[in-house]
Amino acid sequence: MLKKMTLLAMAVGALVAFAVPATASAADQWTYEDAVIPNGTEVAESYEGFLQFTSPSPPLPVHSTFGCQVTVVIAAEGTAGGTGHAEVVEFNPTTTECTGTGVFTGCHLIGDTSNPPWTVDIHASDLKVTGPITTHNEYTSCPVGSETNLAFESVTAQTTSTTAGIQTIHIHGVATNGVTTTSGTFHAEGEGLLGVDY
């Protein structure tokens, strides 16, 4: 009897393990104006917010941050599989709305380069932006030097998204150097009609 119950439990467990991914993947879809984005259709949404990187002590002499207002554009496309595909296609820091602390006090951003597009995956109840994501900043009047280079394998993008649209995105990630973090909050510049149906 015990053997039969064990076999039954294993069979039920196998069915549940098989069924959960199929159910979960069917619900994770990109939407626009409260509807799943059709196959072959692409839509884009702009988000603006303050993004900063933070380096503790050590490796820097004091806890230091540098951040700027940044515009990010996410483009999503509907696919035949239903889940769709999305990328960060633009990452544009302003050079006039930046601030630094610690060793970055007084630094002025005069140029930047990065390497989008970066894939945006629906990941549990959050989004995951994967790269590698690289940023190169050039500064003037900066005590620590004239440039910084950072790389991130991925960053987490927490949203309060519904199918009605993503209004706010909270970014967090740790650089490949293991100590520098990035964080920021972005808000939809328009109506925020791009969404995710988790």
Protein Blocks (a to p, Z undefined) as FASTA:
>chain_A
ZZmmmmmmmmmmmmmmmmmmmmmmmmmccdeehiacdehiacdddddddddddddddfbf
bdcdddddddddddddddfkonopaddfbdcddfklccdehjlgoiacfbdcddddcddd
dehjbccdddddddddddehifkbjbdcdddfbdcdddfbdfkbpfbdcdddddfkomac
cddddddfblolaccdZZ
